[in-house]
């Protein structure tokens, strides 16, 4: 590491005594932190950057139309709503309220509007093709959502808070779209846009009031993913209360030896979370990045965060 400046960037330079002979190829890698999507897009078009990690769907699509290359791999991220089931005063302790949230949301319409062709709907915390990802539990039914809210004791509606991380321009379009659907069935949604520091403090390690717009991810197997995010020692330790059955399954799955055992126990955990509406799955998007077409790397081939920087090179 040659230098590092918080919120600005960092530079890595070639190490001549690298343990693999002939590597690395690049003399230096410069990484810049650019919070504004429009600024990052302009840098790509001006030739001031070769790779852009974290481009939204709209800018990715626009750059692809201009000849830039979108590269992805098997890894991906899932978008979810997580109701607070840990607070003893939370209205989301009532399963009917949690179910009303899922019935209220037209996932396909949201994916069509905000996914720009890079995402798909999901019915459980697992994407289709992963263990537990091929069973449907609830579909878009706003009338059923209204009825469930009434049955839960909220005939005049229910006021809730939805925390989401600030995106481009200080907004979060996904949160706005979800709130719009929830408002139509009787929820009164206050969107809480939080900067990254407060967001992760409240959603990952602390607690959120009612609903959190959050993510999950894929891993080497979906058992690993369940353990990382939703298991007994998973990331979400604040408002996400794990039922005893889920804790028992999670702990027991660590001792599963055969592939068949691992798959069965993963599916049990995924289906339990879905049946109880403990997490409201929205969409899945393969993790990808945009580049100039002159970049040669197998980034994303190994997974979401594993990158062979030494084996990366650029065309002249």
Secondary structure by P-SEA (a helix, b strand, c coil): cccccccccbbbbbcccccccccccccbbbbbbbccaaaaaaaaaaccccccccccaaaaaaaaaabbbbbbcccbbbbbbbccccccccccccaaaaaaaaaacaaaaaaaacccccbbbbcccccccccccccccccccaaaaaaaaaaacccccccbbbbbccccccccaaaaaaaaaaaaaccbbbbbbbcaaaaaaccccccccccccccccccccaaaaaaacccccccccccccccaaaaaaaaaacccccaaaaaaaaaaaaaaaaaacccccccccccccccccccccccccccccccccccccccc
